[in-house]
C-alpha cells in the first residue's frame, strides 16, 4: 500500500483530516516519484541482461548448483531458476514503484520458505541467488538510485535468511 493510501485510510479510520506530518510524508513520497519510475524503468528494460548476469555470477560462485545432482543441473531446472529470477525482479519493482515493501511481502515472501523447502531448494542458495540479482541490478543504476533500490533486495535476502 502506498504512503498516500495509508494516510487516507488511517485518517478515515480516525474520522479526521490528514495531519501536517502525514501530508509531509505524502509530499516526500511524491518528490521521489520520478526517481522510483526511473529505477523501475531501468530494471524492467534490462531484465534479460540482469537475469543473465546474475545467473552467470551465481553459477560461477556455486558451480555445484549446475553440476550433476545440483538443483539447477538440467535445462528444465535451470529454466525454472531463471524464471524465478525474473519473478523476483518484477516483485522488487513493485516495491520500488510503491515506495513500500508491502507488495514484496504479500506477493513474494509469504510462504516462500515453505515452498522452496518442500521443493528441496536450499535457502542459502536462494539467498545467494538474490544477492547476485541485487549486484547485477544495482550495477546498472547510478549511486543514488542504487541506494534507493538496495533495501528492496535486502528485504528479500533478510526474509529468506
Secondary structure as the mmCIF struct_conf table of DSSP 4:
data_model
#
loop_
_struct_conf.conf_type_id
_struct_conf.id
_struct_conf.beg_label_comp_id
_struct_conf.beg_label_asym_id
_struct_conf.beg_label_seq_id
_struct_conf.end_label_comp_id
_struct_conf.end_label_asym_id
_struct_conf.end_label_seq_id
HELX_RH_AL_P HELX_RH_AL_P1 UNK A 3 UNK A 13
TURN_TY1_P TURN_TY1_P1 UNK A 14 UNK A 15
BEND BEND1 UNK A 16 UNK A 16
HELX_LH_PP_P HELX_LH_PP_P1 UNK A 17 UNK A 19
HELX_RH_AL_P HELX_RH_AL_P2 UNK A 20 UNK A 31
TURN_TY1_P TURN_TY1_P2 UNK A 32 UNK A 32
HELX_RH_AL_P HELX_RH_AL_P3 UNK A 33 UNK A 45
TURN_TY1_P TURN_TY1_P3 UNK A 46 UNK A 46
HELX_RH_AL_P HELX_RH_AL_P4 UNK A 47 UNK A 61
HELX_RH_3T_P HELX_RH_3T_P1 UNK A 63 UNK A 65
TURN_TY1_P TURN_TY1_P4 UNK A 66 UNK A 66
BEND BEND2 UNK A 67 UNK A 67
TURN_TY1_P TURN_TY1_P5 UNK A 68 UNK A 69
BEND BEND3 UNK A 70 UNK A 70
TURN_TY1_P TURN_TY1_P6 UNK A 71 UNK A 72
BEND BEND4 UNK A 74 UNK A 74
HELX_RH_AL_P HELX_RH_AL_P5 UNK A 75 UNK A 98
TURN_TY1_P TURN_TY1_P7 UNK A 99 UNK A 99
BEND BEND5 UNK A 100 UNK A 101
HELX_RH_AL_P HELX_RH_AL_P6 UNK A 102 UNK A 103
HELX_RH_PI_P HELX_RH_PI_P1 UNK A 104 UNK A 109
TURN_TY1_P TURN_TY1_P8 UNK A 110 UNK A 111
HELX_RH_AL_P HELX_RH_AL_P7 UNK A 112 UNK A 118
TURN_TY1_P TURN_TY1_P9 UNK A 119 UNK A 120
HELX_RH_AL_P HELX_RH_AL_P8 UNK A 123 UNK A 138
TURN_TY1_P TURN_TY1_P10 UNK A 139 UNK A 140
BEND BEND6 UNK A 141 UNK A 141
HELX_RH_AL_P HELX_RH_AL_P9 UNK A 143 UNK A 160
#
